[in-house]
Amino acid sequence: MKIKVNLVAAYKLIAQKGQLTLVLPEKSSVHDVISGVIKAAPALKTHWLDKDGSPSHHLHPFLNGDDVYTLAEGLNTCLVDGDSLEFIPPLSGG
């Protein structure tokens, strides 16, 4: 299945690309997409993963516009062909 990935703001600059299309096996999860993006853009690894290799709590993935952390399965949410994931870096300011 094909999953569209959009990298926003600093992530786009770090990866030196704003969009990726990943081809993944059926029943892949958001977590699998994170791994796939890091393989395609290794510079994101230190920004997306904690020292133990787990996704950083600063990583904000949105699946088809919905914050992944609000979904019942979170990062383990299974994807379907044509889904779109957007990764937005943490923002601060006032």
QUIBEL-V375510 format. One record per pair of residues at least 12 apart in sequence whose ideal C-beta (glycine too) atoms are under 10 Angstrom apart, sorted by the first residue. I is the first residue (numbers start at 1). J is the second residue. D is the distance in whole Angstrom. If there is no record, write none. Layout:
# QUIBEL-V375510
((I & J & D) (I & J & D))
This chain:
# QUIBEL-V375510
((1 & 22 & 9) (1 & 23 & 7) (1 & 24 & 6) (1 & 25 & 8) (1 & 26 & 6) (1 & 27 & 9) (1 & 28 & 7) (1 & 79 & 7) (1 & 80 & 7) (1 & 81 & 4) (1 & 82 & 8) (1 & 83 & 8) (2 & 21 & 6) (2 & 22 & 7) (2 & 23 & 6) (2 & 24 & 8) (2 & 79 & 10) (2 & 81 & 6) (2 & 82 & 7) (2 & 83 & 9) (3 & 20 & 9) (3 & 21 & 7) (3 & 22 & 5) (3 & 23 & 8) (3 & 24 & 6) (3 & 28 & 8) (3 & 30 & 9) (3 & 32 & 9) (3 & 33 & 6) (3 & 36 & 8) (3 & 37 & 10) (3 & 63 & 10) (3 & 79 & 6) (3 & 80 & 9) (3 & 81 & 8) (3 & 82 & 8) (3 & 83 & 5) (3 & 84 & 7) (3 & 85 & 6) (4 & 19 & 7) (4 & 20 & 8) (4 & 21 & 6) (4 & 22 & 8) (4 & 64 & 10) (4 & 82 & 8) (4 & 83 & 7) (4 & 84 & 4) (4 & 85 & 7) (4 & 86 & 9) (5 & 17 & 9) (5 & 18 & 9) (5 & 19 & 7) (5 & 20 & 4) (5 & 21 & 7) (5 & 22 & 6) (5 & 33 & 7) (5 & 34 & 10) (5 & 36 & 8) (5 & 37 & 6) (5 & 40 & 8) (5 & 41 & 10) (5 & 61 & 9) (5 & 83 & 10) (5 & 84 & 8) (5 & 85 & 5) (5 & 86 & 8) (5 & 87 & 7) (6 & 18 & 7) (6 & 19 & 6) (6 & 20 & 8) (6 & 62 & 9) (6 & 84 & 7) (6 & 85 & 7) (6 & 86 & 4) (6 & 87 & 7) (6 & 88 & 9) (7 & 19 & 7) (7 & 20 & 7) (7 & 37 & 8) (7 & 41 & 8) (7 & 44 & 8) (7 & 85 & 10) (7 & 86 & 8) (7 & 87 & 6) (7 & 88 & 9) (7 & 89 & 9) (8 & 60 & 9) (8 & 62 & 9) (8 & 86 & 6) (8 & 87 & 7) (8 & 88 & 5) (8 & 89 & 7) (9 & 87 & 10) (9 & 88 & 7) (9 & 89 & 5) (9 & 90 & 10) (9 & 91 & 8) (10 & 44 & 10) (10 & 47 & 8) (10 & 88 & 10) (10 & 89 & 5) (10 & 90 & 9) (10 & 91 & 10) (11 & 37 & 9) (11 & 41 & 8) (11 & 43 & 10) (11 & 44 & 6) (11 & 47 & 7) (11 & 48 & 8) (11 & 59 & 9) (11 & 60 & 10) (11 & 86 & 10) (11 & 87 & 5) (11 & 88 & 8) (11 & 89 & 5) (12 & 41 & 10) (12 & 87 & 9) (12 & 89 & 9) (13 & 43 & 10) (13 & 89 & 10) (14 & 41 & 7) (14 & 43 & 5) (14 & 44 & 6) (14 & 45 & 10) (14 & 46 & 9) (14 & 47 & 6) (14 & 48 & 10) (14 & 89 & 9) (15 & 37 & 8) (15 & 38 & 10) (15 & 40 & 8) (15 & 41 & 4) (15 & 42 & 9) (15 & 43 & 6) (15 & 44 & 6) (15 & 47 & 9) (15 & 87 & 9) (16 & 41 & 7) (16 & 43 & 8) (17 & 37 & 10) (17 & 40 & 8) (17 & 41 & 7) (19 & 84 & 10) (19 & 86 & 10) (20 & 33 & 9) (20 & 36 & 8) (20 & 37 & 6) (20 & 40 & 6) (20 & 41 & 7) (20 & 85 & 10) (21 & 40 & 10) (22 & 35 & 10) (22 & 36 & 5) (22 & 37 & 7) (22 & 39 & 9) (22 & 40 & 7) (22 & 79 & 10) (22 & 85 & 9) (23 & 36 & 9) (23 & 81 & 10) (24 & 36 & 6) (24 & 79 & 7) (24 & 81 & 9) (24 & 83 & 10) (26 & 78 & 9) (26 & 79 & 9) (26 & 80 & 8) (26 & 81 & 8) (27 & 78 & 5) (27 & 79 & 8) (27 & 80 & 9) (28 & 78 & 7) (28 & 79 & 6) (28 & 80 & 10) (28 & 83 & 10) (29 & 68 & 10) (29 & 73 & 8) (29 & 74 & 9) (29 & 75 & 7) (29 & 76 & 5) (29 & 77 & 6) (29 & 78 & 6) (29 & 79 & 7) (30 & 55 & 9) (30 & 61 & 6) (30 & 62 & 10) (30 & 63 & 6) (30 & 68 & 5) (30 & 69 & 10) (30 & 71 & 8) (30 & 73 & 8) (30 & 74 & 8) (30 & 75 & 5) (30 & 76 & 7) (30 & 77 & 5) (30 & 78 & 9) (30 & 79 & 7) (30 & 83 & 9) (30 & 85 & 7) (31 & 54 & 9) (31 & 55 & 7) (31 & 61 & 10) (31 & 68 & 10) (31 & 73 & 10) (31 & 74 & 9) (31 & 75 & 4) (31 & 76 & 6) (31 & 77 & 9) (32 & 75 & 9) (32 & 76 & 10) (32 & 78 & 9) (32 & 79 & 8) (33 & 61 & 8) (33 & 63 & 9) (33 & 68 & 10) (33 & 75 & 9) (33 & 77 & 10) (33 & 79 & 7) (33 & 83 & 9) (33 & 85 & 5) (33 & 87 & 9) (34 & 48 & 6) (34 & 49 & 8) (34 & 54 & 10) (34 & 55 & 6) (34 & 56 & 10) (34 & 59 & 7) (34 & 61 & 7) (34 & 68 & 10) (34 & 75 & 7) (34 & 85 & 9) (34 & 87 & 8) (35 & 48 & 10) (35 & 49 & 9) (35 & 53 & 10) (35 & 55 & 10) (37 & 61 & 10) (37 & 85 & 8) (37 & 87 & 7) (38 & 55 & 10) (44 & 59 & 9) (44 & 87 & 8) (47 & 59 & 8) (47 & 87 & 10) (47 & 89 & 8) (47 & 90 & 10) (48 & 61 & 10) (48 & 87 & 8) (48 & 89 & 10) (54 & 75 & 9) (55 & 68 & 10) (55 & 74 & 10) (55 & 75 & 6) (56 & 90 & 9) (57 & 69 & 9) (57 & 90 & 9) (58 & 89 & 8) (58 & 90 & 5) (59 & 75 & 9) (59 & 87 & 7) (59 & 88 & 9) (59 & 89 & 8) (59 & 90 & 9) (60 & 86 & 9) (60 & 87 & 7) (60 & 88 & 5) (60 & 89 & 7) (60 & 90 & 7) (60 & 91 & 9) (61 & 74 & 10) (61 & 75 & 8) (61 & 77 & 9) (61 & 85 & 6) (61 & 86 & 7) (61 & 87 & 5) (61 & 88 & 8) (62 & 84 & 9) (62 & 85 & 7) (62 & 86 & 5) (62 & 87 & 8) (62 & 88 & 7) (63 & 77 & 6) (63 & 79 & 7) (63 & 83 & 6) (63 & 84 & 7) (63 & 85 & 6) (63 & 86 & 8) (64 & 79 & 10) (64 & 80 & 10) (64 & 82 & 9) (64 & 83 & 6) (64 & 84 & 6) (64 & 85 & 8) (64 & 86 & 9) (65 & 84 & 8) (65 & 86 & 8) (67 & 88 & 10) (68 & 85 & 8) (68 & 86 & 10) (68 & 87 & 10))
